[in-house]
């Protein structure tokens, strides 16, 4: 390597990283001008303008009108080049999947729920889901499809595009889901953990000042996604935010789906509530049954739900004290129950330092059940843009 070639490669790598962040922010709708990009990226306006200019030269970014600014000349509005594209996305559950079309900027349309038998395994379950997504694709124009995103209820290895050791997805371990989708659709595909999808989806609609947040999905199981400095934080091995298997004293030696005992999941999840209420003589078979009884003000169900919220809040408090986020968002079906949300909020205020909770927002996800779909679609659009960027700049895949 010559002395001249080293800095050239360094510059290209830096350009690619900043370019991907610019495309990511424009695609999510969190930024629409050069000034907003500079503020969110913490970069010099001149550097951002140079990067935007390069992206425009490659046809990846375009200008579209202006927006007025206080005390200055109007700012030019930026958009993703060819932003008439879309992604199809699905959020997988145990027996059903939510599907929809996600647009650049976070728009969501054509949302529906379809049967999906996760327990049948990927080779039996995926073709039916793919047929539904293909119907949505044809409806909106196959030539405009940019990517496919799946939100998965289990740990995901995003590098290889597989689910790893899922406790409630028999037959899915190491199955090449992403490769299967890319072969089927002929377009970039992404699979991601459901809590991470919800964290990213919710982040796109929150105020720009909220750059640190924790999303907790509370359904049959418990999942957590972490946003740090405005981006999803995965950790060293992609397991950041894994609080569901934290050992808690109240769980004693109750067996968990992970093979261990005494995990938070065994006392605070929807599956735990089903077990607890059945042990008290209640005829419930699903988390939906538990929620229905709590909404009908059944005293046993309400008491169990409130206690589950306390246990979750106790574990979450340690993470909030450590991370000091701007916000904690609660999603999933249990977050629709006020006794559950109130119990989590109470434990956070009781268990966290006053400085940590001084400006802490603790609220339900504003996107509700749509957060995961928006996130999965955004991941797919970002992967498509990253692929287009590498192609345009001649970078290796």
Protein Blocks (a to p, Z undefined) as FASTA:
>chain_A
ZZklmmmmmmmmmmmmmmmmmmmmmmnopacbfklmmmmnopafklmmmmmmmmmmnopa
ccedjdddehiacddddddehilbccddddddfkbccdddddehhiaehiacddddfkno
jklmmmmmmmmmmmmmmmnopklpgbdcdddfbdddfknopaehifklghkgopafklmm
mmmnopacddddfklmmmmmmmmmgcfklmbccdddddfbccddddeehiacebjnopgh
iaklcccfklmmaccfkopahiaklmmcmklmmmmmmmnopacfbfklmmmmmmnopakl
mmmmmmmmmmmmmmmmmmmmmnopabdcdedjklmpmklmmmmmmmmmmmpcfklmmmmc
cdddfklmmlmmmmmmmmmmmmmmmmmmmmmnopaZZ
